[in-house]
Amino acid sequence: MGRKGGGEMTRWPIATGRTGYEALLGLTVAGLAVASIQSYALVWPAAALPTIAPDFAFPLNQFAWWIIETGFSPVFPVLLAACLGAWLAALDEVPDLRGGRQWGYLGWLLPIGLVHAYLFWFGDLLVPLAIVGLIAAAGARLTVVSQLIFGTGLVLATLAVLLAGSAMTGLVDDSMSRAAALGYPPDRVAALNSLYQAGFWARLPANLGFALMNQLMQIVFLGGGIAGVMLIAMAALRTGFFDLRWPDLRYALSGAVALGIGWPLAGWANLHEISTGFAPSSAFASSSAKLLATPLIAYGYAALVMLACRAGALRVPVEALGRLGRVWLSAYLLGSIVLVFLFSGLPGLSLFAQLPRAALLAIALSLAGAMIAAAWFWVPRFRLGPAEWLWLVLVTRTRQSLRH
């Protein structure tokens, strides 16, 4: 697993570092299927404001929403940014790449993300990660202390901006719902549901608008936080976090403390939202708790993955996640395309706004399992995933073999 040949998409200077990194990246891609399922199957605000969909009146669907929003939705995009940041730093440590391939990889990841966002799914993460990564890549050569200082500062500044936005939401009178304040009264929600149910091409103009809005919001309001997470991940690489050089006790204790604080905070925040009916006055308290919880949960997951990589008894699940991590881009894009066509592909046959959240959670978990199973059989037989192959051809401008 430590090869550094010309065709490696996940170049890594240390063999054991590849193990932890790829397992975390595999878990991240699988988790993103669950984190994003609501935005494929329901109108845009239905994840944050689930009461605009009628299924939320049932306790089982409330519980499914609580699971998604507590353990998945805000966390796995953060982990993807961290994985990309660590990868950019690792590229800088490979001697034959010194000074120069990060921009090549990110420069081609950007158009791949643009096609994905504007043609298929407005919630694409590749575009903002590529744009911010082009800037953050320069931080790979800062000292560890500088990376931590700048990274933490950027994350805290972003949290402050988001908290200010939540405080402004609290100024809205509780007689007006948050959905109405955002411009999503029932008649608009019904119109969007009908549009997406009409099929892939009918919903394309709306997807274009949502994609542009989403990318502007992520880059303007979240760009600093994304860069901060990347810088912190670069520092983590330098301290030995990703190459499994931390002792078991440090991984275990730090991960347990982070999850012990993060999970209750996020869980309480989402229960608070449900109990108050998502009233505007509850936004600041719940958002504050979730924003503080998200980086803690993300770190907790990462630490426990590294601990699992050090435990010989967990070799098979670690290897399964690692294989998925090696074809992460293919899994991310193909999984997204499957969900797009499942929920808004064919006129009259799409499942958009047709399924309760409990069913959506089951579909997402099934898709994550299918990704892991497909990667398990693909990776030993092929050198790259289809998307990784295309990406490498574009970057190197040379023919590449798909097979080993």
Secondary structure, DSSP 8 states (H G I E B T S, - for coil): -----TT-SS--SSHHHHHHHHHHHHHHHHHHHHHTHHHHHS-GGGTTSGGGSGGGGSHHHHHHHHHHHHHTTTTHHHHHHHHHHHHHHHHHHSGGGTTTSHHHHHHHHHHHHHHIIIII-TT-SHHHHHHHHHHHGGGGGS-HHHHHHHHHHHHHHHHHHHHHHHHHHTTS-TTS-HHHHTT--HHHHHHHHHHHHT-TTTTHHHHHHHHHHHHHHHHHHHHHHHHHHHHHHHHHHHTTTTTT-S-HHHHHHHHHHHHHHHHHHHHHHHHHHHHTTT-GGGHHHHHHHHHHHHHHHHHHHHHHHHHHHH-GGGHHHHHHHHHHHHTHHHHHHHHHHHHHHHHHSSTTT--TTTS-HHHHHHHHHHHHHHHHHHHHHHTTTBSS-HHHHHHHHHHH-S---SB-
